[in-house]
């Protein structure tokens, strides 16, 4: 290996290392700002041109949106939310992830206004499965529908959903059973939904609260034993 080649490799490595150090530093600053409720600093960091070059437009927009939401700046939050809904990001998967996660955030908060905005955008993605299960979830929560149980069970049997979407479908079946006063089936489906989600997923505390309200155990095996005792 010539000295020139070695020098080029060293410079490239040093540049990459410097990039990663700056990236991690910016992320730490942003996370610290959110943790300490220094939302103004989070906004400033997210708007910096260097931050946007290193972290990307999508990541910076997410941090800014979060800061505006936590600071309860409703007008500017709504403007930012509409901006992200309309924006085109480098990775289309990022946009879908944002729409999906924020839709369910406001669905569980029963904020119909924001859920409407996000559902409309989801339907425009052309992802039929995503649009179907989010639309069903919307109707269960806001319209209190109880006639979707068979349809949603059929989607599960057809293995149309996995992971987070499957957990949502199971949760919405449980919710319908709860509306109908069938607490046993509601508990069964809430427990089944719980295992589909990451432990820090936004549905987990809601499931725990619902099971506690119903006087039902969180653990699937405990739930099965409880059902057997009742029979």
N, C-alpha and C positions, 0 to 999 in steps of 0.2 A: 504494500500500500504506500503510495507516494505521500510526501508531506502535505501537498496541496489537498489531496483527497481527505486525509486525516483532519486537516483544518476545517474543511467544509463540513464534514460529519460532526465535528465538535461544535461548530457554530450552529448547525441545525439542531443538535441536541440541546444546546444551551438556550436557543430560542424557544424550543418546545417546553423546556423546563420552566423558563421564565413565564411563558404563557399560562402554564398550569398553576404556577404560584399566584399569579395575578388573579386568575379565575377563581381559585379557592379563596383568596383574600376577599374578593368582591362578594362571593356567596356568604362568607362568614359575616361580613359587614351587613348585608341585607337581612340575614337571619337574626343577627343581634338586634338590628333596628326593630324588627317585628316583635322580638321577645321583650325588649325594653319599652315598647310602645312609642318609639321615636319614628313615627310614620313620615314625618317631613324629610328626614334623612333617607329613608327607604325610597321615597319618591325621587329625591335628587340623585341618588345612586342609580336608580333604574332608568333615569332620563339621560344619564351621561353617555355621550357618544362612544367612549371607550368601553363602557359596560355593555352597550348594545352590540359592539363589534365582537367582544370576547364571549359574552353569555348568550347572545342572540336576542332578537326582538321578542320572541315568544316568552322566554324566561323573564325578561325585564318587564314585559307587560303583565305577566302573572303576579310578580311581586308588587307592582304598582297597584294593580286591581285589589290585591289583598290589603295593602296599606290603606287604600281609600275606603274599603269596606269596614275595616277595624276602626278607622277613625270616625266612622259614621258620617262621612261627607257624602250624603245621599246623591246630591245633584252630580257631583264629579264622578262618583262611583258609577252611576247609571250611564254617564257619557263614556266612561272607560269600558264598561260592560258592552255597550253598543259598538264601541270601536273594535273590541276583540271579536265580537260576533261577526262583524263585517270584514275583518282583516283576513288577508291571505298570508299564511306563514310558510316558511321554507319546507317544513315537514308536515304534510297533510294530517299525519297521525296525531300531531300535537293539537291541531285544531279540534279534531274529533274528541280527544281526551279532555280538552277544556270544556267543550259543550256538554259532554256526558257528565263529568264530575260536577260542574256548576249547576246543571239541570237538577241532579239528584240532591245537591245541597239545598236548593231553594224549594224543591219538591217536599223534602222532609220538614222544612220550615213553613210549608204551606203558603209560600209567597207566589200566588198565581201570576202576578204581573211579570216577574222575572222568569218564571217557569215557561210562560207563554212565549217570551222572546226566544228563549233557548230551544224550546221544542220546535218552533218554526224554523230555526236555523238547522236543527238536526234533520228535519224532514227534507231540507234542501241539499243535504250531503249526498243523497242518492243511496245511502246505506239502508236497505229495507229492513234488515233485522234490527238494527239500532233504532230506527224510527218506530218499528212495531212495538218493541218492548218498552220504550220510553213513553210512547203514546198510551199503551195499556196502563202503565204505572200512573200516568197523569190522570186517567179516568178513574182509577181505583181511589186515589187520594182525594182528588177535587170533586169528582162526581159521585163518589161512594158506590161505584158499581160493584155488584156481587154476582154478575152473570158471566164472568170471564174465567172462572175456575177451570172448567173443562178445556177451554181453548188453550189456556196457559199450561195445563198439565200435558196436553198433546204436544206442545212445543218442547217441553222437557223430555217427553218420551222420544221425540224425533231428534233429540240431542242438538237442538238449534243453538243452545247457549251454554257457555262455560264460564267459570270464574265469577267475576263481578256481575255480569248480566244475569247469569243463572241465579245468583243470590238475590238479585232484585225481583226476578220472576217468582221465586219461592216466597219472598217477603210479601209480595202483593197477593199471592194466593192466601197466605196466612191472614193478611189484613181483611180479605173478603170473608173468610171463615169467622173472623172476629166480629165483623159487621152483622153476620148471620146468627151470632150467639153461640157458635160451635167452638167453644174454648179448647176442647181436646185437639181437634184438627188444627186450630190456629197455633197452638203450642208446638205441635209436631212440625209444621212448616216453618215456624220461626226458628226452631232449633236447626232444621235442615239448611235454612238460609244462612245461619250464623257460620257454619263450617265453610261456606263458599267465599267468605270475605277475609281480607287481611285483618289481623287483630286491631289495626288502627283505622280501618275503614269507617266512614261516617255512619254506616248502618248499624254497626256493632252496639253503640250505647243505646240506640233506639230499640233494638231487639231485646237487649237486657232489660230495659225499662218496661217494654210490653210484656215480657215473660214474668217480670216481678209483679206487674199489675194483675196479671192473670193467675198469680199464685203458682206458677209452673217453674220447674227446674230448667237451668240453662243446658246442662249436659244431656246429650242424646240418650245415653244408657239410663240415666236417672229418669228421664222422661218416659222411656219404655217400661221401666219398672213401675212407675207411678200409674201408667195406663193399665198395666196388668193387675195392679192392686184394685183399681176401680172396677175392673171387670170380674 
